[in-house]
Amino acid sequence: MTDDVRRHLAQIPALTGTAPSLDLDGLPDDPMALFLTWLDQAVDAEVAEPRTMTLATAGADGLPDARMLILKDAGERGFAFASTASSRKGAQVSENPAAALNFWWQPQARAVRVQGPVVEADAAESAADLAARSPEAQSLVAEGDWRLWWVRPERIEFWQGSPDRKHLRIVYTPDDAGWRHDIGRADGS
Ligand SMILES: Cc1cc2nc3c(=O)[nH]c(=O)nc-3n(C[C@H](O)[C@H](O)[C@H](O)COP(=O)(O)O)c2cc1C
């Protein structure tokens, strides 16, 4: 049975997207600038729901958990997501304020991978996010339960697939001057 499944899976195409051109000599110093450029390019290319991402967290038990979420904001403060404090993710980030995010823009063979500490927004910012939701969505949230959190990136990887399988990885990490980035090409699939 496993062999059948393996053979079946091997026939299903993967990594079929086509990456836009990328000037490796002109990469910005700030990874958030590159993220916003890639997001804009995904929007311009009409990639479906480009602000959908996976959020991974682990609570005190150390067990990784992940789910799909919507990106609420991105910029100098990092990446924002919102949910209820009473949710599993809410409990996990309260026990262990750290997270990872993944974006995948399939038609462009691009993915972004983020890791960093999580900081809760203040009550006014969380309330403003809740107020921006539809009345129906607001009515489902218990008083005081809605939260906005920021993931402050400490590592951001930009991954771009290549037809020759020499996939491109650009990894940003902090250094004394702000950020450094390292470019690599490796067979990763
Ligand atoms: C595309 C997509 C977007 C979602 N966006 C959110 C979101 O922004 N906030 C949220 O709380 N749940 C969102 N959900 C539901 C979550 O994936 C998840 O089921 C829910 O938040 C409970 O997660 P938890 O039990 O890990 O806390 C989304 C689901 C999908 C499929």
The ligand as an SDF file (V2000), in Angstrom:
LIG
                    3D

 31 33  0  0  0  0  0  0  0  0999 V2000
   -6.6640   30.5210    5.0160 C   0  0  0  0  0  0  0  0  0  0  0  0
   -6.9560   30.5510    6.4850 C   0  0  0  0  0  0  0  0  0  0  0  0
   -6.8020   31.7290    7.2000 C   0  0  0  0  0  0  0  0  0  0  0  0
   -7.0350   31.7630    8.5760 C   0  0  0  0  0  0  0  0  0  0  0  0
   -6.8210   32.9340    9.2550 N   0  0  0  0  0  0  0  0  0  0  0  0
   -6.9920   32.9670   10.6030 C   0  0  0  0  0  0  0  0  0  0  0  0
   -6.6630   34.1420   11.3470 C   0  0  0  0  0  0  0  0  0  0  0  0
   -6.1930   35.1610   10.8060 O   0  0  0  0  0  0  0  0  0  0  0  0
   -6.8600   34.1020   12.6960 N   0  0  0  0  0  0  0  0  0  0  0  0
   -7.3440   32.9900   13.3340 C   0  0  0  0  0  0  0  0  0  0  0  0
   -7.5010   33.0240   14.5610 O   0  0  0  0  0  0  0  0  0  0  0  0
   -7.6320   31.8520   12.6610 N   0  0  0  0  0  0  0  0  0  0  0  0
   -7.4560   31.8130   11.3120 C   0  0  0  0  0  0  0  0  0  0  0  0
   -7.7230   30.6510   10.6170 N   0  0  0  0  0  0  0  0  0  0  0  0
   -8.1190   29.4430   11.3830 C   0  0  0  0  0  0  0  0  0  0  0  0
   -6.8300   28.8010   11.9530 C   0  0  0  0  0  0  0  0  0  0  0  0
   -6.1560   28.0870   10.9360 O   0  0  0  0  0  0  0  0  0  0  0  0
   -7.0910   27.8600   13.1470 C   0  0  0  0  0  0  0  0  0  0  0  0
   -7.9460   26.8090   12.7500 O   0  0  0  0  0  0  0  0  0  0  0  0
   -7.6930   28.5600   14.3380 C   0  0  0  0  0  0  0  0  0  0  0  0
   -7.1640   29.8670   14.5200 O   0  0  0  0  0  0  0  0  0  0  0  0
   -7.4580   27.7470   15.6190 C   0  0  0  0  0  0  0  0  0  0  0  0
   -6.0590   27.5560   15.7790 O   0  0  0  0  0  0  0  0  0  0  0  0
   -5.4180   27.1070   17.1860 P   0  0  0  0  0  0  0  0  0  0  0  0
   -6.3120   26.0340   17.7100 O   0  0  0  0  0  0  0  0  0  0  0  0
   -4.0600   26.5990   16.8570 O   0  0  0  0  0  0  0  0  0  0  0  0
   -5.3650   28.3180   18.0760 O   0  0  0  0  0  0  0  0  0  0  0  0
   -7.4890   30.6000    9.2460 C   0  0  0  0  0  0  0  0  0  0  0  0
   -7.6640   29.4160    8.5200 C   0  0  0  0  0  0  0  0  0  0  0  0
   -7.3930   29.3870    7.1730 C   0  0  0  0  0  0  0  0  0  0  0  0
   -7.5470   28.0890    6.4210 C   0  0  0  0  0  0  0  0  0  0  0  0
  1  2  1  0
  2  3  1  0
  2 30  2  0
  3  4  2  0
  4  5  1  0
  4 28  1  0
  5  6  2  0
  6  7  1  0
  6 13  1  0
  7  8  2  0
  7  9  1  0
  9 10  1  0
 10 11  2  0
 10 12  1  0
 12 13  2  0
 13 14  1  0
 14 15  1  0
 14 28  1  0
 15 16  1  0
 16 17  1  0
 16 18  1  0
 18 19  1  0
 18 20  1  0
 20 21  1  0
 20 22  1  0
 22 23  1  0
 23 24  1  0
 24 25  2  0
 24 26  1  0
 24 27  1  0
 28 29  2  0
 29 30  1  0
 30 31  1  0
M  END
$$$$
